[in-house]
Amino acid sequence: MSTSETGLQFTEGVANGEVRYDLEDFIRASGIPPLEAHEMFTKYGPYKSDLDPLIKARAEQHMDLMK
């Protein structure tokens, strides 16, 4: 696959709302331990639309446990 094809596929993905994290960005954005973040990233994929709700749910669950 050429670089231009790769760029086109990424651009199409962004246009369709499928913004991706790279693993390092996900680890920083999630604020969770790197090993756990890596497992989530591997299991659910790189898409923000899949990962962001999981991060939010995890944070809410953590806050419930703190009460």
Secondary structure, 3 states (H helix, E strand, C coil): CCHHHHHHHHHHHHHCCCCECCHHHHHHHHCCCHHHHHHHHHHHCCEHHHHHHHHHHHHHHHHHHHC
